């Protein structure tokens, strides 16, 4: 039988060769991560300063000094390591994705490669959009909301600028943030929104492969709402405001994905009709 132009790439390599290739791909991925993590470790201070802009901006609006504290003597070192790991993964992600693509590509049809490659490119772009949305929009708003629960004198008792009162009427509730807790909270927001922005990419890719349909996604709305609510509660800090915001964002992306899948189905139907292969359902 003659081969068509859409045949799988020729590959007669036995299992051991595929495992050897997988090992090489993993080695390159780990090496890229280690190099990126080491680079981020040497610039952890500027990176942390960048990540503190949202909280510093919210404190500045209240006339408060921006400062985070170390609760443990080793907390600064662990902070640098966290930034190194977090930044290393983000910087190495294009290399990791490329190695994954190179491992999977020989087993795909040419048409499947053409369909999959745009989504491979769109995935990091959507992650960056989600991370930027969290950093520039959600985090400043969230910190401004949380700091609104401060009360009384906004200076610490040992602050030279604190007013001297012989009969204080109430104890002040003042923000004293831990550097590790702040970094954990900030990265959770960034990762949560970055990953949630992958939803249109994943569902559209599944629609391209014929695994889901626009009608099926529409009929699953009620279940999607429950799943998104549970997901928002799991990946965000335990407060209702951030969970509701993430739910609204993910559900909006779910609706966008339905429209994208519907558009793919319309194009596919038009192509099949042009080729005389479309059969109308009775």
Residue pairs with C-beta under 8 A, 6 or more apart in sequence:
5 110
6 109
6 110
6 111
7 109
7 110
8 106
8 107
8 108
8 109
9 105
9 106
9 107
9 108
11 106
11 107
13 21
21 103
22 103
25 99
25 100
25 102
25 103
26 99
28 95
28 99
29 92
29 95
29 96
29 99
29 100
32 92
32 95
32 96
33 88
33 89
33 92
33 96
34 88
35 92
36 87
36 88
36 89
36 90
36 91
36 92
37 84
37 85
37 87
37 88
37 89
37 92
38 84
38 88
39 87
39 88
39 91
40 47
40 83
40 84
40 86
40 87
40 88
40 91
41 80
41 81
41 83
41 84
44 79
44 80
44 83
44 84
44 87
47 83
47 87
48 79
48 83
48 179
48 183
51 183
51 186
52 66
52 68
52 182
54 135
54 139
54 140
54 143
54 186
55 66
55 68
55 139
55 143
55 177
55 182
56 66
57 140
57 143
58 140
58 143
58 144
58 147
59 65
59 66
59 147
59 175
60 66
61 144
62 147
62 150
62 154
63 154
64 154
64 174
64 175
68 177
68 178
68 179
68 182
69 176
69 177
69 178
69 179
70 76
70 178
70 179
71 178
71 180
75 178
75 179
75 180
76 179
78 180
79 179
79 180
79 183
82 180
82 183
82 184
82 187
83 183
86 187
93 124
93 127
94 124
97 120
97 123
97 124
101 117
101 120
105 113
108 116
115 205
115 208
115 209
116 205
119 201
119 204
119 205
119 208
122 201
123 198
123 201
126 197
126 198
126 200
126 201
127 194
127 195
127 197
127 198
128 194
129 197
130 193
130 194
130 195
130 196
130 197
130 198
131 190
131 191
131 193
131 194
133 193
133 197
133 249
134 189
134 190
134 192
134 193
134 194
135 190
138 189
138 193
138 242
138 245
139 186
139 189
142 189
142 241
142 242
142 245
145 241
146 239
147 175
149 173
150 172
150 173
150 174
150 175
151 170
151 172
151 173
152 170
152 171
152 172
152 173
152 174
153 162
153 163
153 172
153 174
154 172
154 174
155 161
155 162
155 163
155 172
155 174
156 162
156 172
156 174
156 176
157 172
185 237
188 235
188 236
188 237
189 236
189 242
191 235
192 235
192 236
192 246
193 246
193 249
195 235
196 246
196 249
196 250
196 253
197 253
199 250
199 253
199 254
199 257
200 253
200 256
200 257
200 260
203 212
203 217
203 254
203 257
203 258
203 260
203 261
204 257
204 260
204 261
204 264
206 212
207 213
207 214
207 257
207 260
207 261
207 264
207 265
208 264
212 261
213 261
213 265
214 258
214 259
214 261
214 262
214 265
217 224
217 254
217 257
217 258
217 261
218 258
221 254
224 251
224 254
225 251
228 247
228 250
228 251
228 254
229 243
229 247
231 250
232 243
232 244
232 246
232 247
232 250
233 243
235 246
236 242
236 243
236 246
269 278
272 278
